[in-house]
Amino acid sequence: MTVAERVVEFLKERPGEDFCDICIAKALDLAREQQAYHVTNVLGLTVEYDRVRDVCSVCGSNSRNVTRFRRSAPKLGGAER
């Protein structure tokens, strides 16, 4: 399993929880925090994930970006007809 697949699986198993890259790297026993960063930075560009400055659910830091998997993606477009 690739690092990206491991990060995605980790986040999907914990929907709505916020994780900084350091805590993701520690939880997955990655060699470097940058491995998590490269994945979460890309995930943050998708509609399924948020990447924002918020409080990490594990370490409580509020000085880092955190990534969370949304339970459901937001609906795009205008009002339904």
C-alpha positions in Angstrom: 0.0 0.0 0.0 1.4 3.4 -0.9 1.8 6.3 1.5 -1.1 8.1 -0.2 -3.4 5.1 0.1 -2.5 4.7 3.8 -3.2 8.4 4.5 -6.5 8.3 2.7 -7.5 5.1 4.6 -6.5 6.6 7.9 -8.6 9.8 7.3 -11.6 7.9 6.0 -11.7 5.7 9.0 -12.0 8.9 11.1 -14.4 11.2 9.4 -14.8 14.6 10.8 -11.7 14.4 13.0 -8.8 16.8 12.4 -5.2 15.7 12.0 -2.0 17.7 11.6 0.7 16.2 9.3 2.9 15.4 12.3 0.2 13.3 13.9 -0.7 11.5 10.7 3.0 10.7 10.1 3.4 9.4 13.7 0.2 7.3 13.5 1.3 5.7 10.2 4.9 5.4 11.3 6.1 7.4 8.3 9.8 8.3 8.1 9.1 12.0 7.6 6.3 14.5 8.2 6.8 15.7 4.6 5.4 12.3 3.4 2.1 13.1 5.0 2.2 16.8 3.9 2.6 15.9 0.2 -0.5 13.8 0.4 -2.7 16.0 2.6 -1.8 19.1 0.6 -3.3 17.5 -2.6 -6.3 16.0 -0.7 -7.1 19.5 0.5 -7.7 20.5 -3.1 -10.5 18.0 -3.5 -14.2 18.3 -2.4 -13.9 15.2 -0.1 -11.3 16.8 2.2 -10.8 20.0 4.1 -7.4 21.4 4.8 -7.6 24.3 7.1 -5.9 25.9 10.1 -7.7 24.4 13.1 -7.0 22.3 16.2 -5.6 18.8 15.7 -7.7 16.1 17.4 -4.6 14.3 18.6 -2.0 16.8 19.8 -4.3 19.8 20.3 -2.0 22.1 18.3 -3.8 25.0 16.7 -0.8 26.4 14.9 -0.8 24.0 12.0 -3.0 23.0 9.1 -5.2 20.0 9.7 -6.9 17.7 7.2 -10.3 16.0 7.7 -12.3 13.7 5.6 -15.9 14.9 5.1 -18.7 12.4 5.8 -20.2 13.5 2.5 -19.0 15.9 -0.2 -20.8 19.2 -0.5 -23.4 19.5 -3.3 -22.2 21.6 -6.2 -24.3 24.0 -8.2 -27.5 25.9 -7.4 -30.8 25.0 -6.0 -32.3 21.7 -6.9 -35.3 21.7 -9.2 
